[in-house]
Amino acid sequence: MDQILETLISDTWNLWDSAHKTYPKLVPADSAPILWFGDLDHYQASPRKVITLGINPGPLAFPKADPWRLYPLLEDSNTRHTANLYKQALDEFQFDQWFRPFNALLSSFGTSYNNNRNGNTEALHLDVCPIMTSDVWSKLPTKTRRDLAQRSASITVRLLEYLQPEFLFISLSQGNLNLLAPHLDLSVPTNKTCVTTPSSGVKHQVLDLACPILANSQVVWFRKSGIRPISPAGDSLRDLSAFFSGQTTIDPRQ
């Protein structure tokens, strides 16, 4: 393991320790920071590097009834800070049903999450805040969300710089994007492309974001027009997959 990644892992554990002390009920002891979802080695070996970005791991990452079910290697507090063991634990993660609909979008780029591990064209998922919270992010007080995002953003940016994705697909609300934007030096364009899929009639905004820190990456923010970010629910991801496959219409007037 190289020094950059080892330092990132160490800093992420320090972040988690600090957040747990500040918010002991919100960041439970039976949890751990999740710096990435997927197999890092397979991602780095992929001919096309694609990353999706959300806000933070939800409560089901470490369920109360069986908190270490998804990350058994991290249960031992005496060893889980070890960088190599931590990486192994994250690389062995199996994407669940919440993530799988994203493969409809990823397939347009010849990649997918690592459900089958049958090749080396694998995408990763990251979160702005790698800390699981016992309540979903949207229910947290605004001050708490801002604090956790600001504590985490520099680590997320450093990880993105390290991973150098060709495509970064952002699935965030406007408010959460605003929390991240200053740290990535993101610039949201005023001209938005609106795409409509003939089969569903659903309109989406597709925004290319200027991001000097990731100069070689295409950074894209999706959301249903004027409503909400893209999520795994509904037809959103299938619609956007069709868009990238050239099967949609573009209405510049929207």
Phi and psi restraints in degrees (value plus and minus 20) as a CYANA .aco file:
   2 ASP   PHI     -99.5   -59.5
   2 ASP   PSI     144.7   184.7
   3 GLN   PHI     -86.6   -46.6
   3 GLN   PSI     -53.5   -13.5
   4 ILE   PHI     -81.5   -41.5
   4 ILE   PSI     -68.8   -28.8
   5 LEU   PHI     -87.4   -47.4
   5 LEU   PSI     -61.3   -21.3
   6 GLU   PHI     -80.5   -40.5
   6 GLU   PSI     -60.6   -20.6
   7 THR   PHI     -87.2   -47.2
   7 THR   PSI     -59.8   -19.8
   8 LEU   PHI     -80.6   -40.6
   8 LEU   PSI     -62.7   -22.7
   9 ILE   PHI     -84.6   -44.6
   9 ILE   PSI     -64.3   -24.3
  10 SER   PHI     -81.0   -41.0
  10 SER   PSI     -64.1   -24.1
  11 ASP   PHI     -86.4   -46.4
  11 ASP   PSI     -53.0   -13.0
  12 THR   PHI     -87.9   -47.9
  12 THR   PSI     -60.1   -20.1
  13 TRP   PHI     -84.7   -44.7
  13 TRP   PSI     -59.5   -19.5
  14 ASN   PHI     -82.1   -42.1
  14 ASN   PSI     -59.1   -19.1
  15 LEU   PHI     -81.5   -41.5
  15 LEU   PSI     -66.7   -26.7
  16 TRP   PHI     -82.7   -42.7
  16 TRP   PSI     -65.2   -25.2
  17 ASP   PHI     -77.1   -37.1
  17 ASP   PSI     -64.1   -24.1
  18 SER   PHI     -85.2   -45.2
  18 SER   PSI     -64.3   -24.3
  19 ALA   PHI     -86.0   -46.0
  19 ALA   PSI     -58.1   -18.1
  20 HIS   PHI     -84.1   -44.1
  20 HIS   PSI     -58.9   -18.9
  21 LYS   PHI     -87.5   -47.5
  21 LYS   PSI     -57.3   -17.3
  22 THR   PHI     -94.9   -54.9
  22 THR   PSI     -60.6   -20.6
  23 TYR   PHI    -147.1  -107.1
  23 TYR   PSI      50.3    90.3
  24 PRO   PHI     -82.8   -42.8
  24 PRO   PSI     -49.8    -9.8
  25 LYS   PHI    -104.1   -64.1
  25 LYS   PSI     -55.6   -15.6
  26 LEU   PHI     -94.6   -54.6
  26 LEU   PSI     -55.6   -15.6
  27 VAL   PHI    -133.5   -93.5
  27 VAL   PSI      68.8   108.8
  28 PRO   PHI     -88.7   -48.7
  28 PRO   PSI     135.4   175.4
  29 ALA   PHI     -82.2   -42.2
  29 ALA   PSI     -53.7   -13.7
  30 ASP   PHI    -105.4   -65.4
  30 ASP   PSI      39.0    79.0
  31 SER   PHI    -176.2  -136.2
  31 SER   PSI     156.1   196.1
  32 ALA   PHI    -173.1  -133.1
  32 ALA   PSI     138.3   178.3
  33 PRO   PHI     -92.2   -52.2
  33 PRO   PSI     123.9   163.9
  34 ILE   PHI    -136.1   -96.1
  34 ILE   PSI      79.0   119.0
  35 LEU   PHI     -93.3   -53.3
  35 LEU   PSI     -51.6   -11.6
  36 TRP   PHI    -174.6  -134.6
  36 TRP   PSI     140.1   180.1
  37 PHE   PHI    -135.5   -95.5
  37 PHE   PSI     103.5   143.5
  38 GLY   PHI     104.1   144.1
  38 GLY   PSI    -198.3  -158.3
  39 ASP   PHI    -115.2   -75.2
  39 ASP   PSI      89.6   129.6
  40 LEU   PHI     -84.4   -44.4
  40 LEU   PSI     -60.9   -20.9
  41 ASP   PHI     -84.3   -44.3
  41 ASP   PSI     -61.7   -21.7
  42 HIS   PHI     -85.8   -45.8
  42 HIS   PSI     -59.2   -19.2
  43 TYR   PHI     -80.3   -40.3
  43 TYR   PSI     -67.3   -27.3
  44 GLN   PHI     -86.4   -46.4
  44 GLN   PSI     -44.6    -4.6
  45 ALA   PHI    -108.7   -68.7
  45 ALA   PSI     -24.4    15.6
  46 SER   PHI     -93.4   -53.4
  46 SER   PSI     119.7   159.7
  47 PRO   PHI     -87.7   -47.7
  47 PRO   PSI     -45.7    -5.7
  48 ARG   PHI    -147.4  -107.4
  48 ARG   PSI     100.8   140.8
  49 LYS   PHI    -120.8   -80.8
  49 LYS   PSI      97.1   137.1
  50 VAL   PHI    -147.7  -107.7
  50 VAL   PSI     114.6   154.6
  51 ILE   PHI    -150.2  -110.2
  51 ILE   PSI     117.1   157.1
  52 THR   PHI    -124.8   -84.8
  52 THR   PSI     128.0   168.0
  53 LEU   PHI    -150.0  -110.0
  53 LEU   PSI     103.9   143.9
  54 GLY   PHI    -135.9   -95.9
  54 GLY   PSI    -179.1  -139.1
  55 ILE   PHI    -119.9   -79.9
  55 ILE   PSI     -70.2   -30.2
  56 ASN   PHI    -187.7  -147.7
  56 ASN   PSI     138.3   178.3
  57 PRO   PHI     -84.3   -44.3
  57 PRO   PSI     114.9   154.9
  58 GLY   PHI    -100.4   -60.4
  58 GLY   PSI     154.1   194.1
  59 PRO   PHI     -77.0   -37.0
  59 PRO   PSI     -46.3    -6.3
  60 LEU   PHI     -94.8   -54.8
  60 LEU   PSI     -27.7    12.3
  61 ALA   PHI     -84.2   -44.2
  61 ALA   PSI     -52.8   -12.8
  62 PHE   PHI    -156.6  -116.6
  62 PHE   PSI      56.7    96.7
  63 PRO   PHI     -83.8   -43.8
  63 PRO   PSI     124.2   164.2
  64 LYS   PHI     -77.2   -37.2
  64 LYS   PSI     -59.5   -19.5
  65 ALA   PHI     -88.6   -48.6
  65 ALA   PSI     -49.8    -9.8
  66 ASP   PHI    -174.3  -134.3
  66 ASP   PSI      53.8    93.8
  67 PRO   PHI     -82.4   -42.4
  67 PRO   PSI     -46.0    -6.0
  68 TRP   PHI    -124.6   -84.6
  68 TRP   PSI      -2.2    37.8
  69 ARG   PHI     -80.6   -40.6
  69 ARG   PSI     -61.0   -21.0
  70 LEU   PHI    -106.3   -66.3
  70 LEU   PSI     -42.7    -2.7
  71 TYR   PHI    -154.2  -114.2
  71 TYR   PSI      43.9    83.9
  72 PRO   PHI     -80.3   -40.3
  72 PRO   PSI     -48.6    -8.6
  73 LEU   PHI     -90.5   -50.5
  73 LEU   PSI     -34.5     5.5
  74 LEU   PHI    -117.0   -77.0
  74 LEU   PSI     -15.9    24.1
  75 GLU   PHI     -89.9   -49.9
  75 GLU   PSI     -55.3   -15.3
  76 ASP   PHI     -99.2   -59.2
  76 ASP   PSI      90.4   130.4
  77 SER   PHI     -87.8   -47.8
  77 SER   PSI     -35.7     4.3
  78 ASN   PHI    -101.2   -61.2
  78 ASN   PSI     -40.6    -0.6
  79 THR   PHI    -141.5  -101.5
  79 THR   PSI     -35.7     4.3
  80 ARG   PHI     -88.7   -48.7
  80 ARG   PSI     -38.8     1.2
  81 HIS   PHI     -96.7   -56.7
  81 HIS   PSI     -30.3     9.7
  82 THR   PHI     -85.1   -45.1
  82 THR   PSI     105.4   145.4
  83 ALA   PHI     -78.8   -38.8
  83 ALA   PSI     -66.1   -26.1
  84 ASN   PHI     -85.4   -45.4
  84 ASN   PSI     -60.4   -20.4
  85 LEU   PHI     -87.9   -47.9
  85 LEU   PSI     -60.4   -20.4
  86 TYR   PHI     -80.4   -40.4
  86 TYR   PSI     -65.8   -25.8
  87 LYS   PHI     -80.9   -40.9
  87 LYS   PSI     -63.1   -23.1
  88 GLN   PHI     -80.3   -40.3
  88 GLN   PSI     -62.6   -22.6
  89 ALA   PHI     -80.9   -40.9
  89 ALA   PSI     -63.0   -23.0
  90 LEU   PHI     -91.4   -51.4
  90 LEU   PSI     -58.3   -18.3
  91 ASP   PHI     -85.3   -45.3
  91 ASP   PSI     -46.9    -6.9
  92 GLU   PHI    -105.2   -65.2
  92 GLU   PSI     -21.9    18.1
  93 PHE   PHI     -79.8   -39.8
  93 PHE   PSI     115.4   155.4
  94 GLN   PHI    -123.5   -83.5
  94 GLN   PSI      97.9   137.9
  95 PHE   PHI     -80.0   -40.0
  95 PHE   PSI     114.2   154.2
  96 ASP   PHI    -117.0   -77.0
  96 ASP   PSI    -190.5  -150.5
  97 GLN   PHI     -85.8   -45.8
  97 GLN   PSI     -44.8    -4.8
  98 TRP   PHI     -82.8   -42.8
  98 TRP   PSI     -57.0   -17.0
  99 PHE   PHI    -104.4   -64.4
  99 PHE   PSI     -50.5   -10.5
 100 ARG   PHI     -77.0   -37.0
 100 ARG   PSI     -55.4   -15.4
 101 PRO   PHI     -78.8   -38.8
 101 PRO   PSI     -43.7    -3.7
 102 PHE   PHI     -83.1   -43.1
 102 PHE   PSI     -41.0    -1.0
 103 ASN   PHI     -83.3   -43.3
 103 ASN   PSI     -43.2    -3.2
 104 ALA   PHI     -81.9   -41.9
 104 ALA   PSI     -56.5   -16.5
 105 LEU   PHI     -98.8   -58.8
 105 LEU   PSI     -64.9   -24.9
 106 LEU   PHI     -83.4   -43.4
 106 LEU   PSI     -51.6   -11.6
 107 SER   PHI     -82.6   -42.6
 107 SER   PSI     -44.7    -4.7
 108 SER   PHI     -86.1   -46.1
 108 SER   PSI     -37.3     2.7
 109 PHE   PHI    -131.7   -91.7
 109 PHE   PSI      -4.9    35.1
 110 GLY   PHI      49.4    89.4
 110 GLY   PSI       5.7    45.7
 111 THR   PHI    -157.9  -117.9
 111 THR   PSI     153.2   193.2
 112 SER   PHI    -182.8  -142.8
 112 SER   PSI     152.1   192.1
 113 TYR   PHI     -93.5   -53.5
 113 TYR   PSI     156.1   196.1
 114 ASN   PHI    -113.5   -73.5
 114 ASN   PSI      15.4    55.4
 115 ASN   PHI     -77.7   -37.7
 115 ASN   PSI     -61.9   -21.9
 116 ASN   PHI    -121.0   -81.0
 116 ASN   PSI     -38.0     2.0
 117 ARG   PHI      29.5    69.5
 117 ARG   PSI      23.9    63.9
 118 ASN   PHI    -130.9   -90.9
 118 ASN   PSI      16.6    56.6
 119 GLY   PHI     145.5   185.5
 119 GLY   PSI    -196.5  -156.5
 120 ASN   PHI    -139.9   -99.9
 120 ASN   PSI      13.2    53.2
 121 THR   PHI    -130.3   -90.3
 121 THR   PSI      53.7    93.7
 122 GLU   PHI    -138.5   -98.5
 122 GLU   PSI     115.4   155.4
 123 ALA   PHI    -110.8   -70.8
 123 ALA   PSI     141.2   181.2
 124 LEU   PHI    -135.3   -95.3
 124 LEU   PSI     136.9   176.9
 125 HIS   PHI    -139.2   -99.2
 125 HIS   PSI     114.7   154.7
 126 LEU   PHI    -142.7  -102.7
 126 LEU   PSI     143.3   183.3
 127 ASP   PHI    -144.7  -104.7
 127 ASP   PSI     128.0   168.0
 128 VAL   PHI     -76.4   -36.4
 128 VAL   PSI     -64.4   -24.4
 129 CYS   PHI    -133.0   -93.0
 129 CYS   PSI      95.5   135.5
 130 PRO   PHI    -101.3   -61.3
 130 PRO   PSI     -10.4    29.6
 131 ILE   PHI    -119.9   -79.9
 131 ILE   PSI     103.3   143.3
 132 MET   PHI     -89.7   -49.7
 132 MET   PSI     116.8   156.8
 133 THR   PHI    -135.8   -95.8
 133 THR   PSI     125.3   165.3
 134 SER   PHI     -89.2   -49.2
 134 SER   PSI     -41.5    -1.5
 135 ASP   PHI    -129.1   -89.1
 135 ASP   PSI     131.8   171.8
 136 VAL   PHI     -84.1   -44.1
 136 VAL   PSI     131.3   171.3
 137 TRP   PHI     -74.5   -34.5
 137 TRP   PSI     -62.1   -22.1
 138 SER   PHI     -84.9   -44.9
 138 SER   PSI     -39.4     0.6
 139 LYS   PHI    -113.4   -73.4
 139 LYS   PSI     -24.8    15.2
 140 LEU   PHI     -95.8   -55.8
 140 LEU   PSI     129.8   169.8
 141 PRO   PHI     -78.3   -38.3
 141 PRO   PSI     125.4   165.4
 142 THR   PHI     -74.0   -34.0
 142 THR   PSI     -62.7   -22.7
 143 LYS   PHI     -81.5   -41.5
 143 LYS   PSI     -59.4   -19.4
 144 THR   PHI     -88.5   -48.5
 144 THR   PSI     -63.6   -23.6
 145 ARG   PHI     -78.9   -38.9
 145 ARG   PSI     -65.8   -25.8
 146 ARG   PHI     -83.4   -43.4
 146 ARG   PSI     -61.7   -21.7
 147 ASP   PHI     -83.7   -43.7
 147 ASP   PSI     -68.2   -28.2
 148 LEU   PHI     -85.4   -45.4
 148 LEU   PSI     -59.6   -19.6
 149 ALA   PHI     -86.0   -46.0
 149 ALA   PSI     -61.6   -21.6
 150 GLN   PHI     -88.3   -48.3
 150 GLN   PSI     -56.2   -16.2
 151 ARG   PHI     -85.1   -45.1
 151 ARG   PSI     -55.1   -15.1
 152 SER   PHI    -110.0   -70.0
 152 SER   PSI     -47.0    -7.0
 153 ALA   PHI     -78.3   -38.3
 153 ALA   PSI     -59.7   -19.7
 154 SER   PHI     -84.6   -44.6
 154 SER   PSI     -55.9   -15.9
 155 ILE   PHI     -87.9   -47.9
 155 ILE   PSI     -63.1   -23.1
 156 THR   PHI     -81.1   -41.1
 156 THR   PSI     -62.7   -22.7
 157 VAL   PHI     -84.5   -44.5
 157 VAL   PSI     -63.7   -23.7
 158 ARG   PHI     -82.0   -42.0
 158 ARG   PSI     -58.3   -18.3
 159 LEU   PHI     -86.9   -46.9
 159 LEU   PSI     -61.8   -21.8
 160 LEU   PHI     -83.1   -43.1
 160 LEU   PSI     -60.8   -20.8
 161 GLU   PHI     -81.9   -41.9
 161 GLU   PSI     -57.8   -17.8
 162 TYR   PHI     -88.5   -48.5
 162 TYR   PSI     -60.3   -20.3
 163 LEU   PHI    -102.6   -62.6
 163 LEU   PSI     -45.9    -5.9
 164 GLN   PHI      27.1    67.1
 164 GLN   PSI      43.9    83.9
 165 PRO   PHI     -88.5   -48.5
 165 PRO   PSI     129.9   169.9
 166 GLU   PHI     -95.4   -55.4
 166 GLU   PSI     -58.7   -18.7
 167 PHE   PHI    -148.3  -108.3
 167 PHE   PSI     112.6   152.6
 168 LEU   PHI    -141.2  -101.2
 168 LEU   PSI      93.6   133.6
 169 PHE   PHI    -121.9   -81.9
 169 PHE   PSI      97.1   137.1
 170 ILE   PHI    -119.4   -79.4
 170 ILE   PSI     105.0   145.0
 171 SER   PHI    -137.1   -97.1
 171 SER   PSI      62.1   102.1
 172 LEU   PHI    -156.3  -116.3
 172 LEU   PSI     133.4   173.4
 173 SER   PHI     -90.1   -50.1
 173 SER   PSI     146.7   186.7
 174 GLN   PHI     -78.3   -38.3
 174 GLN   PSI     -62.8   -22.8
 175 GLY   PHI     -82.6   -42.6
 175 GLY   PSI     -62.5   -22.5
 176 ASN   PHI     -91.9   -51.9
 176 ASN   PSI     -53.9   -13.9
 177 LEU   PHI     -82.7   -42.7
 177 LEU   PSI     -58.3   -18.3
 178 ASN   PHI     -84.0   -44.0
 178 ASN   PSI     -51.8   -11.8
 179 LEU   PHI     -87.0   -47.0
 179 LEU   PSI     -54.9   -14.9
 180 LEU   PHI    -104.8   -64.8
 180 LEU   PSI     -54.2   -14.2
 181 ALA   PHI     -71.4   -31.4
 181 ALA   PSI     -65.0   -25.0
 182 PRO   PHI     -84.3   -44.3
 182 PRO   PSI     -49.8    -9.8
 183 HIS   PHI     -98.0   -58.0
 183 HIS   PSI     -50.3   -10.3
 184 LEU   PHI    -117.1   -77.1
 184 LEU   PSI     -21.2    18.8
 185 ASP   PHI      37.0    77.0
 185 ASP   PSI      20.0    60.0
 186 LEU   PHI     -93.8   -53.8
 186 LEU   PSI     124.0   164.0
 187 SER   PHI    -143.7  -103.7
 187 SER   PSI      97.0   137.0
 188 VAL   PHI    -108.4   -68.4
 188 VAL   PSI     100.2   140.2
 189 PRO   PHI     -89.9   -49.9
 189 PRO   PSI     131.4   171.4
 190 THR   PHI     -99.9   -59.9
 190 THR   PSI     -46.5    -6.5
 191 ASN   PHI    -109.9   -69.9
 191 ASN   PSI      99.2   139.2
 192 LYS   PHI    -131.5   -91.5
 192 LYS   PSI     114.7   154.7
 193 THR   PHI    -104.9   -64.9
 193 THR   PSI     108.9   148.9
 194 CYS   PHI    -128.1   -88.1
 194 CYS   PSI     106.3   146.3
 195 VAL   PHI    -135.1   -95.1
 195 VAL   PSI     123.8   163.8
 196 THR   PHI    -149.2  -109.2
 196 THR   PSI     109.9   149.9
 197 THR   PHI    -110.9   -70.9
 197 THR   PSI     110.2   150.2
 198 PRO   PHI     -79.5   -39.5
 198 PRO   PSI     -53.7   -13.7
 199 SER   PHI     -88.4   -48.4
 199 SER   PSI     -57.2   -17.2
 200 SER   PHI    -131.6   -91.6
 200 SER   PSI     -42.3    -2.3
 201 GLY   PHI      53.9    93.9
 201 GLY   PSI     -13.7    26.3
 202 VAL   PHI     -95.4   -55.4
 202 VAL   PSI     113.8   153.8
 203 LYS   PHI    -120.1   -80.1
 203 LYS   PSI     120.9   160.9
 204 HIS   PHI    -153.3  -113.3
 204 HIS   PSI     128.9   168.9
 205 GLN   PHI    -114.6   -74.6
 205 GLN   PSI     113.0   153.0
 206 VAL   PHI    -140.6  -100.6
 206 VAL   PSI      93.6   133.6
 207 LEU   PHI    -138.1   -98.1
 207 LEU   PSI     100.4   140.4
 208 ASP   PHI    -103.1   -63.1
 208 ASP   PSI     103.2   143.2
 209 LEU   PHI    -121.3   -81.3
 209 LEU   PSI     113.1   153.1
 210 ALA   PHI     -93.6   -53.6
 210 ALA   PSI     109.1   149.1
 211 CYS   PHI    -163.1  -123.1
 211 CYS   PSI      68.9   108.9
 212 PRO   PHI     -77.7   -37.7
 212 PRO   PSI     -51.6   -11.6
 213 ILE   PHI     -85.2   -45.2
 213 ILE   PSI     -52.7   -12.7
 214 LEU   PHI    -132.9   -92.9
 214 LEU   PSI      44.6    84.6
 215 ALA   PHI     -83.1   -43.1
 215 ALA   PSI     -46.7    -6.7
 216 ASN   PHI    -117.7   -77.7
 216 ASN   PSI     -10.4    29.6
 217 SER   PHI    -130.5   -90.5
 217 SER   PSI     127.4   167.4
 218 GLN   PHI    -114.9   -74.9
 218 GLN   PSI      95.8   135.8
 219 VAL   PHI    -124.1   -84.1
 219 VAL   PSI      99.4   139.4
 220 VAL   PHI    -145.5  -105.5
 220 VAL   PSI     112.5   152.5
 221 TRP   PHI    -133.3   -93.3
 221 TRP   PSI     105.1   145.1
 222 PHE   PHI    -129.7   -89.7
 222 PHE   PSI     126.8   166.8
 223 ARG   PHI    -183.6  -143.6
 223 ARG   PSI     134.7   174.7
 224 LYS   PHI     -85.5   -45.5
 224 LYS   PSI     119.3   159.3
 225 SER   PHI     -70.9   -30.9
 225 SER   PSI      93.1   133.1
 226 GLY   PHI      47.5    87.5
 226 GLY   PSI      -8.0    32.0
 227 ILE   PHI    -136.9   -96.9
 227 ILE   PSI     -87.2   -47.2
 228 ARG   PHI    -180.3  -140.3
 228 ARG   PSI     147.0   187.0
 229 PRO   PHI     -92.5   -52.5
 229 PRO   PSI     146.0   186.0
 230 ILE   PHI     -89.6   -49.6
 230 ILE   PSI     118.5   158.5
 231 SER   PHI    -155.3  -115.3
 231 SER   PSI     151.3   191.3
 232 PRO   PHI     -88.0   -48.0
 232 PRO   PSI     -32.0     8.0
 233 ALA   PHI     -96.0   -56.0
 233 ALA   PSI     130.8   170.8
 234 GLY   PHI      49.5    89.5
 234 GLY   PSI    -173.6  -133.6
 235 ASP   PHI    -117.0   -77.0
 235 ASP   PSI     -14.8    25.2
 236 SER   PHI     -75.1   -35.1
 236 SER   PSI     -68.4   -28.4
 237 LEU   PHI     -91.5   -51.5
 237 LEU   PSI     -55.4   -15.4
 238 ARG   PHI     -84.8   -44.8
 238 ARG   PSI     -59.4   -19.4
 239 ASP   PHI     -81.1   -41.1
 239 ASP   PSI     -65.2   -25.2
 240 LEU   PHI     -92.2   -52.2
 240 LEU   PSI     -52.0   -12.0
 241 SER   PHI     -81.5   -41.5
 241 SER   PSI     -62.7   -22.7
 242 ALA   PHI     -82.7   -42.7
 242 ALA   PSI     -57.4   -17.4
 243 PHE   PHI     -79.1   -39.1
 243 PHE   PSI     -68.6   -28.6
 244 PHE   PHI     -91.8   -51.8
 244 PHE   PSI     -37.1     2.9
 245 SER   PHI    -109.7   -69.7
 245 SER   PSI     -17.5    22.5
 246 GLY   PHI      59.8    99.8
 246 GLY   PSI       2.6    42.6
 247 GLN   PHI    -125.6   -85.6
 247 GLN   PSI      -7.1    32.9
 248 THR   PHI    -135.5   -95.5
 248 THR   PSI     148.9   188.9
 249 THR   PHI    -126.4   -86.4
 249 THR   PSI     126.6   166.6
 250 ILE   PHI    -130.7   -90.7
 250 ILE   PSI     106.3   146.3
 251 ASP   PHI    -133.4   -93.4
 251 ASP   PSI      77.3   117.3
 252 PRO   PHI     -88.7   -48.7
 252 PRO   PSI     -30.0    10.0
 253 ARG   PHI    -100.7   -60.7
 253 ARG   PSI     -35.9     4.1
